[in-house]
Amino acid sequence: MSQTDSELAMGEVLTWLDSGQAAGGLCDYPALEEFLRDLNALGDLNLLFSDGRRLYCYHDSGGYNAGIQVGRLDAKCTDVYASER
């Protein structure tokens, strides 16, 4: 994928969700990760998206845009709240 294909990538995510391949939708983290890795095999891929309740981040497996900082939080689809102090 080229640098301007984020809309196409998100379209692929939505098509994948509509296909029913992930029984738990976006909360089926292993299936979502596998799908995004397969998509990433087509080219550079960094995605940040939300379903309106949760924020999802995928960092390119080859390190594209290495300045992006990624952390991992396993929330198991529970509510996670952030606040500034």
C-alpha contacts under 8 A as a table, 3 or more apart, distances in Angstrom:
res1	aa1	res2	aa2	distance
1	M	4	T	7.94
1	M	5	D	6.05
1	M	42	L	5.86
1	M	43	G	4.41
1	M	44	D	5.96
1	M	45	L	7.38
2	S	5	D	5.63
2	S	43	G	7.00
2	S	44	D	7.00
3	Q	6	S	7.41
3	Q	44	D	7.60
4	T	7	E	7.63
5	D	8	L	5.13
5	D	9	A	6.19
6	S	9	A	4.95
6	S	10	M	6.16
6	S	45	L	7.99
6	S	47	L	7.41
7	E	10	M	5.17
7	E	11	G	6.14
8	L	11	G	4.95
8	L	12	E	6.25
9	A	12	E	5.05
9	A	13	V	6.35
9	A	39	L	7.66
10	M	13	V	4.92
10	M	14	L	6.24
11	G	14	L	5.11
11	G	15	T	6.11
12	E	15	T	5.02
12	E	16	W	6.03
13	V	16	W	5.07
13	V	17	L	6.21
14	L	17	L	5.04
14	L	18	D	6.16
15	T	18	D	5.06
15	T	19	S	6.20
16	W	19	S	5.14
16	W	20	G	7.01
16	W	21	Q	6.64
16	W	22	A	7.87
17	L	20	G	5.67
17	L	21	Q	6.73
17	L	22	A	6.53
17	L	25	G	6.15
17	L	26	L	7.64
18	D	21	Q	7.99
20	G	23	A	6.16
20	G	25	G	7.64
22	A	25	G	5.09
22	A	26	L	7.46
22	A	28	D	6.07
22	A	31	A	6.02
22	A	32	L	7.28
23	A	28	D	6.82
24	G	27	C	5.30
24	G	28	D	4.69
25	G	28	D	5.63
26	L	29	Y	6.57
26	L	32	L	6.47
27	C	32	L	7.96
27	C	76	K	7.54
27	C	77	C	6.07
28	D	31	A	5.56
28	D	32	L	6.10
29	Y	32	L	4.97
29	Y	33	E	5.92
30	P	33	E	5.16
30	P	34	E	6.14
31	A	34	E	5.08
31	A	35	F	6.11
32	L	35	F	5.11
32	L	36	L	6.15
33	E	36	L	5.11
33	E	37	R	6.06
34	E	37	R	5.10
34	E	38	D	6.22
35	F	38	D	5.14
35	F	39	L	6.22
36	L	39	L	4.88
36	L	40	N	5.91
36	L	58	Y	7.55
37	R	40	N	4.82
37	R	41	A	6.26
37	R	61	S	7.55
38	D	41	A	5.18
38	D	42	L	7.30
39	L	42	L	5.62
39	L	43	G	7.57
39	L	45	L	7.77
40	N	43	G	5.39
40	N	44	D	6.03
40	N	45	L	5.36
40	N	60	D	6.77
40	N	61	S	7.20
41	A	44	D	7.80
44	D	60	D	6.03
44	D	62	G	7.46
44	D	64	Y	6.16
45	L	58	Y	7.61
45	L	59	H	6.79
45	L	60	D	4.87
45	L	61	S	7.93
45	L	64	Y	7.45
46	N	57	C	7.59
46	N	58	Y	5.49
46	N	59	H	4.78
46	N	60	D	5.18
46	N	64	Y	7.72
47	L	56	Y	7.75
47	L	57	C	5.60
47	L	58	Y	5.02
47	L	59	H	6.74
48	L	55	L	7.19
48	L	56	Y	5.61
48	L	57	C	4.47
48	L	58	Y	6.49
49	F	55	L	5.85
49	F	56	Y	5.25
49	F	57	C	6.60
50	S	53	R	6.77
50	S	54	R	5.45
50	S	55	L	4.44
50	S	56	Y	5.85
51	D	54	R	5.73
51	D	55	L	6.99
52	G	55	L	7.80
54	R	79	D	7.99
57	C	70	V	7.88
59	H	63	G	7.39
59	H	64	Y	8.00
59	H	68	I	7.84
59	H	70	V	7.16
60	D	63	G	5.35
60	D	64	Y	5.63
60	D	65	N	7.99
61	S	64	Y	7.62
63	G	66	A	5.19
65	N	68	I	6.07
66	A	69	Q	7.80
75	A	78	T	5.55
75	A	79	D	7.40
75	A	80	V	6.98
